[in-house]
Amino acid sequence: MRAILVASRRSAIDGALAEQPEALLPCVDRPLAHVVLAELVRLGIDTIDILLAWAPDRIEADLGDGERWGCRFRYHLVGDPESPYDALRRLDLSGADGVILADVGVLPHDLRSLGTPPATLLVSASGAPRTTAADWTGWAVVRGGDLTATPIGLRRAGMAQFLVAEGSTGLRVVSGAADRFDTAEALLAAQRRRLDAGGDDLRGRQLQPGVWVEPGARVDPSARLQAPVYIAEGAHIGAGAQLGPHVVVGADSVVDDGVTATESLLTAGTYIGAGLDLTKAIAGGGAITHAGHGITVEGVEAFLVGDLDWRPGDAVGRLWSRMTGAVALVVAAPLLLVTALALRLMRRGPLLHRTEAVRQPGQRRGGTSVTFQLTSFRPPTQDLPAGWRGHAIHLFLDVLPGLVHVAHGDLRLTGIAPASTAQLQAMDDDWRQLRLRAPGGLITDTALRFGPHPSPDQMRCAEMVYAATHGPSVDARLLGTWVAALVPCLRRAPGRPAALVDTRTVAGHIAR
């Protein structure tokens, strides 16, 4: 038998899932389309035509050619995502005695009720004695020839009316329960049913009955998990967190200490800030959707709900940073040479000092972090003074030689302070994983906020906020703040020009 799967629409759920294709909405441990396709394969389908409109490249890249399901996929583009049935006229359905017409946004609980042609429509159970076209799930079993004359511009209700007319002699309408994914409340209800069903269908390993954890996920021993709970690959659950029942934590998410969540979905690549309480909510992408009230709160502060996913502009940002670093290195080359000559004359010992640093965002080769030798004129034991003097010394001893690393792509001008492998290993899992997602830089938000000697809590707070919010506007603000801090006239001593009084002090610090 053959199937035609409508997967043309964008998600109708606001907030974290607003930009997702409906086919790739999360359904506990996998995208929704994967669950629907697995059900079709169980019915013995060997060829599936998939109708696409919204984000077709993303869907095709995710689903592939069907080999992993043991069948063949063929993709067809449609012009209007709400009228996907126009493509049926272009399909060669000759010889197809039975065709399953399916909708990726609706998941019937029991597909066996569809039966066989000549014509069967599956409608949602509504309790009413008579069903209407508006109740149609988008699922039907029809003869291939019935679809070749499909009128142009039909939406779901119109398609149901057409099928009723075409198959009136042998039409059989059956009612059956089905999960829908067109609202946050409906998605969480489907998630709840799938978690309650459990069984071998879920990919994770059960730590205890009803608690599934995928490889690479880490759960603090003090966290409390009330079944059913599903924690995806790479997720980190902090100390004292309370999750469940009916909670799904997406891949590579960080749930900070003391978070409480019940009947909620935390989307992939999301940071949930310490102490946050979520009930019947979808959180991610800087937004929280409250399913019970149908309200979405956008623009949530990054330290509460931050987006840790790779940003599409990161590749452009890396290229721009390298170009900027190369230009800055050429412009600053005379000052760099003068500084090196002055240091050679003014102090003893080696001119350059190298320390190991991990390249960020964290890149892996065979499971090992990529490191480089960070070059500086400042010995690791030399501390920076507070105030503008510290910024000036940082400019001459750290930033000028560090421009070589910016041009090479190891660092950016602004970012998180580079750390060694040992320093990263000493951090807790949540901090380390969040930190590795942000670029390393010569100019840091931590130093501008808290000076050269921040406490561990201050450093963690500043780095987590930067990791969740970094972008062109944030980096431009940091660079502007740092330049302003270098201007001596903004840090004048009472009654005396700072530029005349403090030059020798800065020179003394540099020569140490």
N, C-alpha and C positions, 0 to 999 in steps of 0.2 A: 504494500500500500504506500501511497505517496502523501506528503503533508505540505501545506503552505502555511508558513508562520508569519504573521504580521508583527513586525518589530520596528515600526516607523516613527513612533512618538517619543517626544522628550518627556522626562519626568514631570508629573503634575504636582509634585511635592515641593513646597518652598524650602528655603534655608539650605542646609548642607547638601541636599540631593537635587537642587534646582537645575544644575547643569549636567546631570547624568542622563544618558539615554534610558528610557524605561526598561530596555532589555538588560541593562547592567546594574539595575538597582540591587542592593544587597539583600540576599535571602538567607540569612544566618551565615553559612560557611562558604557561599559561592554566589555569583551573580544570578539573578532571576532567570535569565535565558538558559543557563546551564540546567536548572531544575526542570524547566519546561521541556527542553530537548531530551533530557534523560527519560521523562515520562513518555514522550513520543517514541523513543527507541524501544522502550518496554512493550509498546504496542506492535512492534515488528516493522516500523517504518524504516526504509532504507534510502529514501531520497527526500530531501526537505528543501523547498524553495523559500527563501527568507526575503521578505519585502522590507527595504530600508529607506529611510529619509533623513532622520536626525542622526548626526555623527556616524555615518555609515562606515568610515574608515576604522573608528574605534571598535565598533561591534565586530566587523570582519576580522580585525587583528586579534580580538579576544577569542572568537569562536573558531577561527581557522576553517579548514576545508571539510570538517566532519570526521576526519580519520579517527580521532580519539573516541568518538562515539560509535564507530563502526558503520557509518553511513556517509552519504555524500550531500554536501551543502551547495546550493546555487543561489547567488545573491542577485537581487533585482532592485534598482532604484526607482522610487516613486516621487512625483513632484510635490504632492500635498500629503503631509504626514497624517492628516485627519481623514483623507480619502485614499487609502492605500489600495483599495480593490480595483482601481483602474488598471493595475499591472496584470490582473488576471486575464485580461483580453490578449496579452502578449505571450502568455505561457502556452506551451504545447501540451495540452492535457488529453490529447487523443490516446485512446487505449487505456486511460486511467479509470477503471470501473469504480474505484473508491478513492476519494480524496478527503483528508482531514483538513479542515480550515481551522486554524488555531490563532489565538491572540496571546502575545507574550505577557500582556498586562493582567491576565486573568489566569488563575491556576485552579482548575477543577479538582475537587477532592478525589473523585473516582471517575476516570475516563472510560471505564468499561461500560458505563451507562450509555455512551454514545451509540454503541451497536454498529450496524452496517448500513450502507445505502439501501434504498434510493435517496432518502433525505431525512436527516435527524438534526434537530437544533437543540442544543443544551442551553437552558435558561436557568438563571439563579432562582433558588427556592425563595419565594417571597411570602408564602402562606396564602396567597390569593388563589381562588379556584381557577382563575383564567390568567394566563401569562400574556404579555405584550411584547412587541419588538424591542421596547426599551429595556426589557429584562435580559436580552440576549447577551451571552457571555463572550461572543465572538468565536465560539467553538461549534463546529457542525461537521457532519459526515455527509458528503454529497457525491453525485456522479460527476466526473470530470467535465462532461459535456454541458452540465448545468451552469458552469462558470464562464463559458466562452462568450456568452452574450451579456455579460455584466454591464449595466449602464455606467456611463461616466459620472464621476463625482459623488458616488455613494459613500455615506458615512456608515457607522455601525448599525444604527436603527434602520436606515434605508436598505442596507445589505440584507438584514433579517427579513424585511418585507419582500425583497426580491426573491430570496430563497423560498419563502412561503408560497409565492406565486408560481415559481418554477417547479416546485416539488409538491404541489397541492394534492396530487393523486396518491402519493405515497409518503406524505410528510408525517413525521412522528416527532412530537415535541416532548422532551423529557426535562424534568427539573432535577437540579442537583446543587449541592453547596459548592461554593468556589471562593477562593481568596482573590481579592483585588488589591491593587497597589497604586491607586489613584489619590489616596490621602495618607497623611501620616498615621492616622488612627487605623486605617485599613492595613497599612504595611506592618505596624506593630502587632496587630491581631494575627496576621499571617506568620510573623516571626514567632509569636507565642505558640501557635499551633504546631509549627515545625519543631520548636524546642520541646514541646510536650511529647510529640511523636518520637523524637530521638532516634534510637536504634542505630543500625549500621550505616545509615545514609549520611550521617555527619562525619566529616573527615577527621576531626580532632580526636585525641586520645582522652579517654575518661580518667580523670584523676580520682574521682569518686562518682557515685551514681548521679547523673544529670549535670555534671560539670566537665565540659570538654575543653582541652587546651591543645593548641597546635604546636608543633616543634618551633623552637626559637622564642616562644612566649615565656615571660618570667613573672611569677607571682610571689610577692613578699609573704613570708610565713605568717605574718600577723594579719593579712587580708582575710576577710570573711566572704565566702562565696556560697550563696544560697541557691540551690538548684531550682530550675535549670539556668545555666550560664554557659556562654560560649566565648572563648578568648582566642582570637586568631593569631597567626604567625607574627612574631616580632613585637607583640604588644607587651607592655610593662605595667604591672599593677603595683602601686605603692603601698607603703605601710599603713595599716589601719583602714584601708579601703573596704567598703561594704557593697558588694554587687549581688543583685538578684532579689527576687526571682525574675526570670525572663529578661535577661540582659545579654546583649551581644557587644563585644569589644572588637572593633575592626583591626585589620592588620597594621602593625607598626604604630599603634597608638600608645600614648603615655597617660596613664591614669595616676595622678599624683596622690600624695598621702591624704587619708581621711575623706576621700570622695565617697559619696553614697549614691547609688543608682538602682532603680527598680523599674522593670518593664520599659527599658530604654535601649536605644541603639546609639553607640558611639562610633561614628564612621571612621573609615581607615585613615591613618595619618593624622589623628587628632590629639591635641594636648588638652587634658581636662585638669584644671587648676585645683590645688589643694583645698579640701573642705567643701567643694561644690556638691549640691544635692540635686539630683535629677530624678523625676518621676514621670513616666509616660512621655518621654521626650526623645527627640532625635537631635544629637549634638555633633557639631563639626563645622569646619569652614568659617569659624567666627560667628556662628548662628546657633540658636536653640529653638527648635520647633516643639511646642507643647501640644501633643496630640489630643489630649482631652479637651482643650479649649480652642484648638484650631488657630493658635497664635504663633507667629514666628518672630523672634527677636533677632534682628540683624545687627552687625557691628559690635558684637560682644567683645569686651576687652580680651586681648590675646593671653593674658595671664589666667583667664578663666576658661576660655575655649579658643584654642589656637589651632591653626592649620599647619601641620608638619609636612604635608605633601610637597614633592618637588614642584617648583613653580616653572611654568613654561618659559618664563623670561630668564631663567638661570643661565642657560647656555649663552644668551645674548649678553647677560651681565658679566659672565666670565671673559668673553671676548672683549667687551668694552673695558673691563678692568685691566686686562693685559695691555691693551692699546694705550690706555691712560698711563699705566705704569711705565711703559716704554718711552712715551713722550716725556713724562716727568723725570725719568732717569737721564735722558739726554739733556734736558734743561738744567737739571741739578748737578750734572757731572762736574762742572768747575767747583761748585761748593763742596761736593763730595771729595774731590781731590785735595782741596785746601784743608778740609777737616782731617783727612788722613795724614797729610804732611804735618799739620799742627800737632796731632796726637803723637806722631813719631818723634817729634822734637820735644814735647812737653812731658811725656811719661815713659816709663820703662815697661818691658814685657811685650807680649804679642800685640800686634795691632788689631787683628780680627779674632773674634771669639765665636765658636760654633756650638750649637746645642741641637739635639734631636727634637723635631716637632712633627706632629701628625698633620697631614694635609687634610683640609676640610673644605667642603663637606666630605664626610668620611667616605673614602673609596676603598674598595677591597680587592686584593689579588690573592686568590686562594685562601680567603678567610683572614688575611693579615692586613692591618692598616698600612697605608702607604705613608712613608715618612720622608723627610728631607732635613738637611742640615741648615738650620736658621743662622744666618750670619749677622753679627752685630759688632759695633765698636765698643760696646759696654760689657764689661765682665759680668757674669751671672751673679756675682756677690755684691755688685755695686747697686745700691738702692737709689731711687729717684726721690728728690725732695718734693714737697707739696707745692701747689701753685703754679704760676706761669714759668718759674725757673725749671720745674720738672718737665713741663711740656717742651721747653726749649732744648733741654738736654736730650730728651726723648727724640726730638727732631734730628739733632746732629748725630747721636750715637746709635739710634735704632731705625728711624724712618729712612734716612738717606741710604744706608747700606741695604735696608729692607726693600727698596725699590727694585733691586735686582730680582727678588723673589716675586714681586708683583708682576713684573714683565715676563717672568718665566711661568707664571700661573700657579705658583705654590701658595700665594697669599693674595688678598685684595687690600686696597687702601684702608677700607673700613671693615670691621667684622669682630669676631671673638678672638681674644688673645690666643696665640698658638700654645699648645700644650704638648708635653712629651707623652709617650706611651705609658710611662709609669704614673704620671699625673692623672691621665684618663682612667687608668685601672683603679686608682685610689678613690675615684668619685663613685657615688651610688649609681645604680643602673639607669634610673630615670634621667638624672642629670647628664650622664655620659651619652646616652642615646639621643637626647634632645640636642646636646651640644654638637654632636657629630653631623647634624643636619644643617648647621649654619656655617657660612664661610669664615675662615680665619682671616684676620686683618691686622694691619699695623696700628690703626687708630681704633680704640674700643670704647664702647658705651660705658663699660665698667669703670675705666679710668676717668672718664669725663664726669661720671656721676659721683664716684666715691674716692677718687684720688688714686695714688700709686699703691696704697696698702689697704684694699678692701677686706672686710671680713668674709669668711666663707659664705655666710647667708647673703650678704650684699652681692657677692660675685655670682652666686647661683641665681638670685632674683634678676639681676641685670642681664645675664646671659640667656635665661629662659625667655625673657621678654623680647630680647633681640632676635633669638632664634625663631620666634613665632611671628615677628612683625617685619623682619628685614626686607628691604626693597629700595628702589631708587630714592624715594622721598626720605626714608629714614636715614639712608647712608649720606645723602646730601646734607641733612640736618646735622649729623655727627661731624662731618667734615667742616661745616661752617662753624660749629661750636668749638672745634679744636683750633681752627685758624684764629678765631676771636680770642681764645685763651692765650695765644702766642703774642698778641699785641701788647707790649709793655704798658702802653698808655692806659689800658683798661685795668691795670693792676698797679697804680701809682702809689708810692709811699707818700704820706702826708707832708706836703711842702717841698718835696724833692722829686725831680724827674727820675722815674724808675729806670729809664733807659741808660742814664748816666751813672746811677748808683750801683746797679746790680750786675753790670757786665762782667766785672771781675769775679763776682760770686759764681756766676754761671761757668766762667772759664775754669774756676777752681774745681767745680764739680766735674767738668768734662775731663780735666787732666788727671783725675784720680785713677 
